[in-house]
Structures are given as C-alpha cells and as structure tokens.
Amino acid sequence: MSGFSLVEVGAAMQHEHWLRGGLPPSFTAATAAYSFAWRRAFIQTFFVIEQALSSVQPDEAYFWATHGGAELDLLMLKDGARLGIE
C-alpha cells in the first residue's frame, strides 16, 4: 500500500503532506481532526492484528477478501481450525 507522493500532491502541499501523511483517507480528510482520527484507527487496526497473532500463534495467517466483497481483516489457521477477525 502506498500513498500520495510529494510529487503527486505538489510542493504547495508539502506541509500538509508531512502532517497528515500520504494515505488518501488521511490526506484528503475534511479537517485535521478527521485526519488524526483516521490515522489513529489505522494504527489500532495493526495493534489488534498483532495482539491476535500473538494470542493465537497460528500455523498460518492471511489478509483475506472474497470475490463477493466480504472481507476479513485476518484469517488464521491453527491446528486445522479457521479463525477470522473482521
């Protein structure tokens, strides 16, 4: 996953790009508060995934999406069982 580069947003937006980062939902948020809330939720998602992986200690783990659009944030396989986290 990559975000907007400084070349894409232009030098005039350098300060905004530095503050909000280049990921589209954060960079294009209507306010700084919305941008901050999105970045916080984004980081928390990875914290939850890290905690799940360390708790379950799966044999295999995948990010998973179906052709129908349903999505699991994490699919873990442990001793033949499938565990999904959304």
N, C-alpha and C positions, 0 to 999 in steps of 0.2 A: 504494500500500500504506500503510495507516495502522494504528497500534497502538491499544492501550487509552489512553484519555484519563484524566486525573486524576479527572474527574467519574465515569467508569465504575469505577475501582478504589477510589475513596473517599479522603478526606483521611487516614485512618489508615495508608494505604499510600503516602503521598507520598514518604517517604524511599526506600522500595524501588523505587518507580516512577522516581525520579530516578536511582538507581544502576543499575538494570537496563534502563531504557527501557521503552517501551510495547509492543514487538512481542511477541506471545503466547509464542513459544518461549523468549524470554529472560526475560520477566516471570514466567512460570509454572514455570520450571526448578526442580527439587527443591533445588538448592544454588546458592550464589553461584558456585562453580567451574563448574558446568554452564552457568549463565547466561553467564559470561565466555567459556567455550569456544564457545558458540553464536554470541555476538557476534563473536568473532574469526573464525570460519569464514564468517560472513555478510559481513564486511568483505573477507576474502580472495577470496570469490567475485567481488566487484566489481573487485578488483585484477586477477584473472586475465582477466576480460572486457575490462578496459581495455588490458591487455597484448596480448590477441588482436586487438583492434581496431586498435591502433597498429602491430602487426606486419603484419597482412594488408592493412590500409587498404581495406576492402571498398567496393564501389559502394553496397550496401545492407546493413543488418543488422537482425535482428528477434529478440525473445524469442519462443520457439515452443513450442507444445504441441499434441498431436494429440487427436482425439476419443477415441481408444483409451487415452489416459492416458500415452502415451510423451511424454517431454519432452526438449527440448534447451535448454540454458541460453542458447545463442546460435546463430542461423542467419545465416551471412554469404553474400552473393552477390558474387563477384568475377569479372569477365570471363566471365560465363555459367556459371561453376562454383559449386556449392553446397558450403559448408563448415559443418559442425556441431560445436559444442562442448557436451559434456554436463558 
